Amino acid sequence: MFRFLVQRLLGAALILFVVFTVTFFLFFAMPDDPARLSCGKTCTPETLALIRRDLGLDESVPMQYWHYIVGVFAGRDFGTSHCSAPCLGYSFVNHEPVLDTLLDRFPATLSLALGASVIFLGVGVMIGMLAALRRGTWLDKSTMALSLIGASVTIQFLGVIARYVLVDQLRWLPKPEYLPFTGDPGGWMGGLLLPWLTLACVQAAVYARLTRASMIDALGEDHVRTVRAKGLTSRQVYLKHAWRGAITPVVTVYGIELGVLLGGAVVTETTFNIPGIGKLAVNAVANSDLPMITGVVLIAATAMVLANVAVDAVYAVIDPRVRV
């Protein structure tokens, strides 16, 4: 098991390095000049040259890349200031350390991702299991019809409608916003409740259909039919034998989905104005903020890779054959 995880982690480190390198060099194909954007409208040639020197933009692209790599592990100097390791540079826009900005925004994204994933995973799997066990009945047909509608609706559309009806008109839910959990747990939950429910409605529909299909396939496996023929109760067949085969595809999709959400739920955060990693990424791209873009990509790639490593570990627990 240990060797299995070490191999996955080494592969994850290689993927992160490749993603970071590609992102760094692709940035220089963009037409905007980050030094000029940082300088402002009343920029003089002397000020522009000073900004280029402080940001390290007066060096060649390979040298900038090398200094960035060194800064991640050993820190680096920017003009008169020093950035301690792990240094992801300073933002071209607000001139603040990228790592500090990411750490400040990450709690909002983490709160949104974990809260929504608990809801859509629990509800989606439960509905899918019930539909599979009642295959062909009115329960199966009605839940699958509703899940098809849910999977077809976009978060932007559902979010705007839900906010107008539940917040502005009926006033059943508080205004969506992010408040730190440590400062106000009640306000934290109330402010994220509508974003959680909106994201969960769309994703739960996907998990319901996936779980139903997986459970039906698992119930048709030879070993499940064998234990059923031996006289085991339906509960024992479902919970002890069929669920392992049915849960594997769900774990795969959930690992990928959680990694995407932790890397920044761009649409949800933009729709509800949640100050997370996703909204930060949109602003960074709009302002050609290379250090911030690179930092966001590293966070998103790390979340995705670690989620996939976790999925591999869960696979090894569910099905020991995967270890081989």
Secondary structure, 3 states (H helix, E strand, C coil): CHHHHHHHHHHHHHHHHHHHHHHHHHHCCCCCCHHHHHHCCCCCHHHHHHHHHHHCCCCCHHHHHHHHHHHHHHCEEECCEEECCCCCCECCCCCCEHHHHHHHHHHHHHHHHHHHHHHHHHHHHHHHHHHHHCCCCHHHHHHHHHHHHHHHCCHHHHHHHHHHHHHHHCCCCCCCCCCCCCCCHHHHHHHHHHHHHHHHHHHHHHHHHHHHHHHHHHHCCHHHHHHHHCCCCHHHHHHHHHHHHHHHHHHHHHHHHHHHHHCCCHHHHHHHCCCCHHHHHHHHHHCCCHHHHHHHHHHHHHHHHHHHHHHHHHHHHHCHHHHC
